[in-house]
């Protein structure tokens, strides 16, 4: 079957004609916004039914490090799955599973934000979408290859994890500067992911492309929201 062909042997969408690229981009961002809508719908359901409070309290009884670790691990698995899912069924399954997992992991942060900083969630969402739109425009319109950011993201991610672990184990606060740095890190991830899907993904992998981009959007939203919360 065509979908079983190894990805390296398939033509990336960036090497195809303008109409194919336009179609791929339209499908990718259509699925990305559907994923964002799905994430939002899950959160609205959990909070409107009161389930969010129970989930948040249960998760907050564990170590915050476990929540942050789960956020990082799920993001890594999403990137891994996005790069390997071949069949359309596998792509949709990976995207749905990732959106559901992210919605669950976000519950404690959203619950705390709703309690201590009313309005922060909507403000952070608007800032995240504006930032994402701006960075996407830069990546798509310039056609620049941002693959050089890969090494920065790998090493930056390791440093961030070490700082988070250290803050939990030794009790020091990472503070506003860390959140600002992580917003910048998320911005770099958006540039890298956008460039990566255009350079390396074949035209039938738009669902996987949406998955990879959703991971970067979720990362930015997480730390933009923490910035808004730190102001309270």
Helices and strands as residue ranges (DSSP letters): G 2-4, G 7-9, G 13-15, H 18-48, H 51-60, H 64-84, H 88-116, H 120-142, H 149-170, H 175-200, H 206-230
